[in-house]
Amino acid sequence: MAKKTVASIQKGEGRAFAKVIKMVKSPKTGAYMFQEEIVHNDKVKDHFTK
């Protein structure tokens, strides 16, 4: 499924976006989870500082 998402944003203005994966610790169980989002290239650093 990830290949399909990445391939679909490579056309036209899709190159202005990036798929970012952030590791987040669950407050309930303490286990780590991965959060995936598609973010504009200008906002990638802001996404990781949240």
PyMOL Python script that loads the backbone (N, CA, C, O; Angstrom):
from pymol import cmd

cmd.read_pdbstr("""\
ATOM      1  N   MET A   1       0.821  -1.184   0.000  1.00  0.00           N
ATOM      2  CA  MET A   1       0.000   0.000   0.000  1.00  0.00           C
ATOM      3  C   MET A   1       0.874   1.261   0.000  1.00  0.00           C
ATOM      4  O   MET A   1       0.510   2.253  -0.632  1.00  0.00           O
ATOM      5  N   ALA A   2       1.978   1.243   0.671  1.00  0.00           N
ATOM      6  CA  ALA A   2       2.843   2.414   0.737  1.00  0.00           C
ATOM      7  C   ALA A   2       3.385   2.761  -0.643  1.00  0.00           C
ATOM      8  O   ALA A   2       3.527   3.938  -0.974  1.00  0.00           O
ATOM      9  N   LYS A   3       3.686   1.761  -1.441  1.00  0.00           N
ATOM     10  CA  LYS A   3       4.200   2.033  -2.779  1.00  0.00           C
ATOM     11  C   LYS A   3       3.167   2.789  -3.597  1.00  0.00           C
ATOM     12  O   LYS A   3       3.513   3.692  -4.359  1.00  0.00           O
ATOM     13  N   LYS A   4       1.909   2.426  -3.444  1.00  0.00           N
ATOM     14  CA  LYS A   4       0.842   3.080  -4.187  1.00  0.00           C
ATOM     15  C   LYS A   4       0.730   4.548  -3.752  1.00  0.00           C
ATOM     16  O   LYS A   4       0.547   5.424  -4.597  1.00  0.00           O
ATOM     17  N   THR A   5       0.834   4.823  -2.468  1.00  0.00           N
ATOM     18  CA  THR A   5       0.742   6.191  -1.968  1.00  0.00           C
ATOM     19  C   THR A   5       1.889   7.029  -2.490  1.00  0.00           C
ATOM     20  O   THR A   5       1.679   8.146  -2.963  1.00  0.00           O
ATOM     21  N   VAL A   6       3.093   6.506  -2.409  1.00  0.00           N
ATOM     22  CA  VAL A   6       4.266   7.250  -2.856  1.00  0.00           C
ATOM     23  C   VAL A   6       4.225   7.449  -4.361  1.00  0.00           C
ATOM     24  O   VAL A   6       4.576   8.526  -4.844  1.00  0.00           O
ATOM     25  N   ALA A   7       3.810   6.450  -5.110  1.00  0.00           N
ATOM     26  CA  ALA A   7       3.751   6.561  -6.567  1.00  0.00           C
ATOM     27  C   ALA A   7       2.711   7.585  -7.003  1.00  0.00           C
ATOM     28  O   ALA A   7       2.910   8.270  -8.006  1.00  0.00           O
ATOM     29  N   SER A   8       1.623   7.701  -6.282  1.00  0.00           N
ATOM     30  CA  SER A   8       0.564   8.623  -6.687  1.00  0.00           C
ATOM     31  C   SER A   8       0.930  10.075  -6.425  1.00  0.00           C
ATOM     32  O   SER A   8       0.379  10.960  -7.080  1.00  0.00           O
ATOM     33  N   ILE A   9       1.832  10.358  -5.498  1.00  0.00           N
ATOM     34  CA  ILE A   9       2.203  11.756  -5.237  1.00  0.00           C
ATOM     35  C   ILE A   9       3.401  12.199  -6.051  1.00  0.00           C
ATOM     36  O   ILE A   9       3.842  13.340  -5.909  1.00  0.00           O
ATOM     37  N   GLN A  10       3.945  11.340  -6.899  1.00  0.00           N
ATOM     38  CA  GLN A  10       5.102  11.692  -7.715  1.00  0.00           C
ATOM     39  C   GLN A  10       4.721  12.418  -8.992  1.00  0.00           C
ATOM     40  O   GLN A  10       5.605  12.902  -9.699  1.00  0.00           O
ATOM     41  N   LYS A  11       3.442  12.511  -9.313  1.00  0.00           N
ATOM     42  CA  LYS A  11       2.999  13.142 -10.546  1.00  0.00           C
ATOM     43  C   LYS A  11       2.660  14.606 -10.293  1.00  0.00           C
ATOM     44  O   LYS A  11       2.049  14.930  -9.275  1.00  0.00           O
ATOM     45  N   GLY A  12       3.045  15.485 -11.195  1.00  0.00           N
ATOM     46  CA  GLY A  12       2.668  16.897 -11.116  1.00  0.00           C
ATOM     47  C   GLY A  12       3.230  17.592  -9.897  1.00  0.00           C
ATOM     48  O   GLY A  12       4.436  17.563  -9.653  1.00  0.00           O
ATOM     49  N   GLU A  13       2.350  18.217  -9.132  1.00  0.00           N
ATOM     50  CA  GLU A  13       2.762  18.968  -7.954  1.00  0.00           C
ATOM     51  C   GLU A  13       2.999  18.073  -6.751  1.00  0.00           C
ATOM     52  O   GLU A  13       3.320  18.573  -5.673  1.00  0.00           O
ATOM     53  N   GLY A  14       2.853  16.786  -6.902  1.00  0.00           N
ATOM     54  CA  GLY A  14       3.045  15.862  -5.798  1.00  0.00           C
ATOM     55  C   GLY A  14       4.470  15.809  -5.297  1.00  0.00           C
ATOM     56  O   GLY A  14       4.721  15.334  -4.189  1.00  0.00           O
ATOM     57  N   ARG A  15       5.405  16.289  -6.092  1.00  0.00           N
ATOM     58  CA  ARG A  15       6.803  16.285  -5.658  1.00  0.00           C
ATOM     59  C   ARG A  15       7.056  17.294  -4.553  1.00  0.00           C
ATOM     60  O   ARG A  15       8.126  17.283  -3.944  1.00  0.00           O
ATOM     61  N   ALA A  16       6.105  18.158  -4.283  1.00  0.00           N
ATOM     62  CA  ALA A  16       6.234  19.140  -3.222  1.00  0.00           C
ATOM     63  C   ALA A  16       5.863  18.547  -1.870  1.00  0.00           C
ATOM     64  O   ALA A  16       5.907  19.247  -0.858  1.00  0.00           O
ATOM     65  N   PHE A  17       5.500  17.270  -1.838  1.00  0.00           N
ATOM     66  CA  PHE A  17       5.093  16.615  -0.604  1.00  0.00           C
ATOM     67  C   PHE A  17       6.036  15.470  -0.268  1.00  0.00           C
ATOM     68  O   PHE A  17       6.676  14.900  -1.151  1.00  0.00           O
ATOM     69  N   ALA A  18       6.118  15.136   1.025  1.00  0.00           N
ATOM     70  CA  ALA A  18       6.960  14.040   1.479  1.00  0.00           C
ATOM     71  C   ALA A  18       6.169  13.182   2.459  1.00  0.00           C
ATOM     72  O   ALA A  18       5.333  13.683   3.211  1.00  0.00           O
ATOM     73  N   LYS A  19       6.444  11.895   2.437  1.00  0.00           N
ATOM     74  CA  LYS A  19       5.830  10.982   3.397  1.00  0.00           C
ATOM     75  C   LYS A  19       6.777  10.874   4.578  1.00  0.00           C
ATOM     76  O   LYS A  19       7.924  10.454   4.421  1.00  0.00           O
ATOM     77  N   VAL A  20       6.301  11.255   5.770  1.00  0.00           N
ATOM     78  CA  VAL A  20       7.140  11.235   6.965  1.00  0.00           C
ATOM     79  C   VAL A  20       6.617  10.184   7.930  1.00  0.00           C
ATOM     80  O   VAL A  20       5.410   9.976   8.058  1.00  0.00           O
ATOM     81  N   ILE A  21       7.540   9.536   8.599  1.00  0.00           N
ATOM     82  CA  ILE A  21       7.202   8.503   9.573  1.00  0.00           C
ATOM     83  C   ILE A  21       7.813   8.914  10.904  1.00  0.00           C
ATOM     84  O   ILE A  21       9.020   9.134  10.998  1.00  0.00           O
ATOM     85  N   LYS A  22       6.984   9.016  11.923  1.00  0.00           N
ATOM     86  CA  LYS A  22       7.421   9.475  13.241  1.00  0.00           C
ATOM     87  C   LYS A  22       7.129   8.390  14.267  1.00  0.00           C
ATOM     88  O   LYS A  22       6.042   7.813  14.271  1.00  0.00           O
ATOM     89  N   MET A  23       8.094   8.110  15.136  1.00  0.00           N
ATOM     90  CA  MET A  23       7.910   7.112  16.183  1.00  0.00           C
ATOM     91  C   MET A  23       7.328   7.812  17.413  1.00  0.00           C
ATOM     92  O   MET A  23       7.904   8.777  17.914  1.00  0.00           O
ATOM     93  N   VAL A  24       6.182   7.319  17.894  1.00  0.00           N
ATOM     94  CA  VAL A  24       5.466   7.943  18.998  1.00  0.00           C
ATOM     95  C   VAL A  24       5.257   6.904  20.094  1.00  0.00           C
ATOM     96  O   VAL A  24       4.891   5.761  19.820  1.00  0.00           O
ATOM     97  N   LYS A  25       5.494   7.314  21.337  1.00  0.00           N
ATOM     98  CA  LYS A  25       5.297   6.407  22.471  1.00  0.00           C
ATOM     99  C   LYS A  25       3.863   6.523  22.962  1.00  0.00           C
ATOM    100  O   LYS A  25       3.365   7.625  23.195  1.00  0.00           O
ATOM    101  N   SER A  26       3.205   5.389  23.118  1.00  0.00           N
ATOM    102  CA  SER A  26       1.825   5.356  23.578  1.00  0.00           C
ATOM    103  C   SER A  26       1.783   5.665  25.079  1.00  0.00           C
ATOM    104  O   SER A  26       2.492   5.025  25.857  1.00  0.00           O
ATOM    105  N   PRO A  27       0.966   6.631  25.492  1.00  0.00           N
ATOM    106  CA  PRO A  27       0.890   6.950  26.925  1.00  0.00           C
ATOM    107  C   PRO A  27       0.197   5.853  27.735  1.00  0.00           C
ATOM    108  O   PRO A  27       0.409   5.738  28.942  1.00  0.00           O
ATOM    109  N   LYS A  28      -0.622   5.058  27.070  1.00  0.00           N
ATOM    110  CA  LYS A  28      -1.390   4.031  27.762  1.00  0.00           C
ATOM    111  C   LYS A  28      -0.549   2.784  28.070  1.00  0.00           C
ATOM    112  O   LYS A  28      -0.533   2.307  29.205  1.00  0.00           O
ATOM    113  N   THR A  29       0.152   2.260  27.050  1.00  0.00           N
ATOM    114  CA  THR A  29       0.887   1.015  27.222  1.00  0.00           C
ATOM    115  C   THR A  29       2.393   1.203  27.308  1.00  0.00           C
ATOM    116  O   THR A  29       3.100   0.318  27.789  1.00  0.00           O
ATOM    117  N   GLY A  30       2.894   2.348  26.847  1.00  0.00           N
ATOM    118  CA  GLY A  30       4.327   2.578  26.844  1.00  0.00           C
ATOM    119  C   GLY A  30       5.022   1.997  25.624  1.00  0.00           C
ATOM    120  O   GLY A  30       6.238   2.129  25.485  1.00  0.00           O
ATOM    121  N   ALA A  31       4.277   1.365  24.748  1.00  0.00           N
ATOM    122  CA  ALA A  31       4.853   0.792  23.530  1.00  0.00           C
ATOM    123  C   ALA A  31       5.015   1.883  22.480  1.00  0.00           C
ATOM    124  O   ALA A  31       4.301   2.886  22.491  1.00  0.00           O
ATOM    125  N   TYR A  32       5.956   1.674  21.583  1.00  0.00           N
ATOM    126  CA  TYR A  32       6.186   2.629  20.505  1.00  0.00           C
ATOM    127  C   TYR A  32       5.365   2.260  19.276  1.00  0.00           C
ATOM    128  O   TYR A  32       5.245   1.088  18.917  1.00  0.00           O
ATOM    129  N   MET A  33       4.794   3.303  18.628  1.00  0.00           N
ATOM    130  CA  MET A  33       4.011   3.124  17.415  1.00  0.00           C
ATOM    131  C   MET A  33       4.586   4.038  16.350  1.00  0.00           C
ATOM    132  O   MET A  33       5.285   5.001  16.666  1.00  0.00           O
ATOM    133  N   PHE A  34       4.301   3.746  15.104  1.00  0.00           N
ATOM    134  CA  PHE A  34       4.761   4.563  13.994  1.00  0.00           C
ATOM    135  C   PHE A  34       3.577   5.317  13.412  1.00  0.00           C
ATOM    136  O   PHE A  34       2.545   4.727  13.090  1.00  0.00           O
ATOM    137  N   GLN A  35       3.737   6.632  13.280  1.00  0.00           N
ATOM    138  CA  GLN A  35       2.689   7.486  12.744  1.00  0.00           C
ATOM    139  C   GLN A  35       3.157   7.992  11.379  1.00  0.00           C
ATOM    140  O   GLN A  35       4.198   8.642  11.285  1.00  0.00           O
ATOM    141  N   GLU A  36       2.399   7.702  10.327  1.00  0.00           N
ATOM    142  CA  GLU A  36       2.762   8.081   8.962  1.00  0.00           C
ATOM    143  C   GLU A  36       1.836   9.185   8.477  1.00  0.00           C
ATOM    144  O   GLU A  36       0.620   9.116   8.662  1.00  0.00           O
ATOM    145  N   GLU A  37       2.424  10.207   7.851  1.00  0.00           N
ATOM    146  CA  GLU A  37       1.642  11.297   7.282  1.00  0.00           C
ATOM    147  C   GLU A  37       2.308  11.796   6.013  1.00  0.00           C
ATOM    148  O   GLU A  37       3.510  11.615   5.816  1.00  0.00           O
ATOM    149  N   ILE A  38       1.518  12.426   5.156  1.00  0.00           N
ATOM    150  CA  ILE A  38       2.057  13.078   3.967  1.00  0.00           C
ATOM    151  C   ILE A  38       1.994  14.574   4.236  1.00  0.00           C
ATOM    152  O   ILE A  38       0.921  15.133   4.463  1.00  0.00           O
ATOM    153  N   VAL A  39       3.175  15.220   4.208  1.00  0.00           N
ATOM    154  CA  VAL A  39       3.316  16.608   4.622  1.00  0.00           C
ATOM    155  C   VAL A  39       4.011  17.389   3.506  1.00  0.00           C
ATOM    156  O   VAL A  39       4.830  16.832   2.775  1.00  0.00           O
ATOM    157  N   HIS A  40       3.691  18.660   3.375  1.00  0.00           N
ATOM    158  CA  HIS A  40       4.361  19.519   2.403  1.00  0.00           C
ATOM    159  C   HIS A  40       5.831  19.667   2.796  1.00  0.00           C
ATOM    160  O   HIS A  40       6.154  19.693   3.984  1.00  0.00           O
ATOM    161  N   ASN A  41       6.715  19.765   1.816  1.00  0.00           N
ATOM    162  CA  ASN A  41       8.157  19.822   2.083  1.00  0.00           C
ATOM    163  C   ASN A  41       8.551  20.978   2.994  1.00  0.00           C
ATOM    164  O   ASN A  41       9.511  20.854   3.755  1.00  0.00           O
ATOM    165  N   ASP A  42       7.842  22.090   2.938  1.00  0.00           N
ATOM    166  CA  ASP A  42       8.158  23.235   3.778  1.00  0.00           C
ATOM    167  C   ASP A  42       7.824  22.992   5.250  1.00  0.00           C
ATOM    168  O   ASP A  42       8.365  23.668   6.126  1.00  0.00           O
ATOM    169  N   LYS A  43       6.955  22.051   5.524  1.00  0.00           N
ATOM    170  CA  LYS A  43       6.481  21.836   6.901  1.00  0.00           C
ATOM    171  C   LYS A  43       7.021  20.559   7.542  1.00  0.00           C
ATOM    172  O   LYS A  43       6.527  20.146   8.591  1.00  0.00           O
ATOM    173  N   VAL A  44       8.023  19.930   6.933  1.00  0.00           N
ATOM    174  CA  VAL A  44       8.553  18.678   7.458  1.00  0.00           C
ATOM    175  C   VAL A  44       9.214  18.883   8.823  1.00  0.00           C
ATOM    176  O   VAL A  44       8.971  18.104   9.745  1.00  0.00           O
ATOM    177  N   LYS A  45      10.041  19.916   8.965  1.00  0.00           N
ATOM    178  CA  LYS A  45      10.707  20.175  10.244  1.00  0.00           C
ATOM    179  C   LYS A  45       9.696  20.510  11.333  1.00  0.00           C
ATOM    180  O   LYS A  45       9.862  20.095  12.480  1.00  0.00           O
ATOM    181  N   ASP A  46       8.650  21.257  10.985  1.00  0.00           N
ATOM    182  CA  ASP A  46       7.609  21.591  11.965  1.00  0.00           C
ATOM    183  C   ASP A  46       6.876  20.340  12.434  1.00  0.00           C
ATOM    184  O   ASP A  46       6.478  20.250  13.595  1.00  0.00           O
ATOM    185  N   HIS A  47       6.701  19.385  11.545  1.00  0.00           N
ATOM    186  CA  HIS A  47       6.013  18.140  11.901  1.00  0.00           C
ATOM    187  C   HIS A  47       6.788  17.372  12.967  1.00  0.00           C
ATOM    188  O   HIS A  47       6.187  16.807  13.881  1.00  0.00           O
ATOM    189  N   PHE A  48       8.113  17.347  12.859  1.00  0.00           N
ATOM    190  CA  PHE A  48       8.915  16.588  13.812  1.00  0.00           C
ATOM    191  C   PHE A  48       9.133  17.327  15.133  1.00  0.00           C
ATOM    192  O   PHE A  48       9.488  16.696  16.129  1.00  0.00           O
ATOM    193  N   THR A  49       8.931  18.629  15.168  1.00  0.00           N
ATOM    194  CA  THR A  49       9.107  19.371  16.423  1.00  0.00           C
ATOM    195  C   THR A  49       7.871  19.325  17.299  1.00  0.00           C
ATOM    196  O   THR A  49       7.953  19.666  18.479  1.00  0.00           O
ATOM    197  N   LYS A  50       6.722  18.913  16.764  1.00  0.00           N
ATOM    198  CA  LYS A  50       5.493  18.815  17.559  1.00  0.00           C
ATOM    199  C   LYS A  50       5.597  17.752  18.603  1.00  0.00           C
ATOM    200  O   LYS A  50       4.651  17.537  19.361  1.00  0.00           O
TER     201      LYS A  50
END
""", "prot")
cmd.dss("prot")
cmd.show_as("cartoon", "prot")
cmd.util.cbc("prot")
cmd.orient("prot")
